[in-house]
Amino acid sequence: MLAPYKAVVRRWFDEVMEKGNLDFIDELFGEAYLFRMPGVTATNPEGLRELATSYRTAFRDLQFTNFDQMPMAIGSSRGGSREARTAALLTGLRQPVIRSR
């Protein structure tokens, strides 16, 4: 049951975050998708595009290492939503800020 969640997360990091292929966002996520991590919430594909663009702009050569994924059920067993929690490491060199004088 976890395999579909793992596949989506893997494609998110491989195709979108590492390679910059923003077209995959529409293929992977629907309008009702909710992405949360500390300090960041994206509530639709456009928010995910903004998130990916900001990370790829700030960190060149962004790379992803997946440590663990686990399924989580929220709410009751009937009608409750499902999500996958991912523990991962993102690495990359910070792009320097160039200011004109």
C-alpha positions in Angstrom: 0.0 0.0 0.0 2.9 2.4 0.6 4.4 1.8 -2.9 2.3 4.4 -4.7 3.2 7.0 -2.1 6.9 6.2 -2.4 6.7 6.4 -6.1 5.1 9.9 -6.0 7.7 11.2 -3.5 10.6 9.7 -5.5 9.4 11.3 -8.7 8.8 14.6 -6.9 12.4 14.8 -5.8 14.0 13.2 -8.8 12.1 14.9 -11.6 10.9 18.2 -10.0 13.4 19.1 -7.3 16.6 17.7 -8.8 16.0 18.1 -12.6 13.6 21.1 -12.5 10.9 19.5 -14.6 7.9 21.5 -13.3 5.6 19.8 -15.8 5.6 16.7 -13.6 3.8 18.6 -10.8 0.5 18.5 -12.7 0.9 14.8 -13.4 1.7 13.9 -9.7 -0.6 16.2 -7.7 -4.2 17.2 -7.9 -5.8 20.5 -6.9 -6.6 19.2 -3.4 -3.1 18.1 -2.6 -1.6 19.5 0.7 2.2 19.7 1.1 3.5 20.5 4.6 6.8 20.7 6.2 8.1 23.1 9.0 7.6 26.6 7.8 6.1 25.7 4.4 2.6 24.8 3.2 1.6 24.4 -0.4 -2.1 23.8 -1.1 -2.2 23.2 -4.8 0.1 22.6 -7.9 0.8 26.3 -8.3 2.1 26.4 -4.7 4.3 23.4 -5.4 5.7 25.1 -8.5 6.6 28.1 -6.4 8.2 25.9 -3.7 10.3 24.0 -6.2 11.4 27.1 -8.0 12.4 28.8 -4.8 14.5 25.8 -3.6 16.1 25.3 -7.0 16.9 29.0 -7.2 18.5 29.1 -3.8 20.4 25.8 -4.0 22.1 24.8 -7.2 22.9 21.1 -7.6 20.1 20.1 -5.2 20.2 16.4 -4.3 17.8 14.2 -2.4 18.5 11.3 -0.1 15.4 9.3 1.1 15.8 7.8 4.6 12.4 6.5 5.4 8.8 6.7 4.4 5.8 5.6 6.4 2.0 5.7 5.7 -0.2 7.7 8.0 -4.0 7.5 8.3 -5.6 10.7 9.5 -9.2 10.7 10.9 -11.4 7.6 11.1 -10.8 4.5 9.1 -13.8 5.4 7.0 -13.4 8.6 5.1 -10.2 9.7 6.7 -7.4 10.9 4.5 -4.1 9.1 4.0 -0.7 10.6 3.7 2.9 9.4 3.5 5.5 10.9 5.8 9.0 11.1 4.4 12.2 11.6 6.3 14.8 12.9 3.8 18.0 14.9 3.4 18.3 17.7 0.8 21.8 18.9 0.0 23.1 21.6 -2.3 25.3 24.6 -2.5 23.6 27.9 -1.7 23.5 30.3 -4.6 25.3 33.5 -3.6 23.3 36.7 -3.6 24.7 39.2 -6.1 23.9 42.8 -5.4 24.5 45.6 -7.8 25.9 48.8 -6.3 
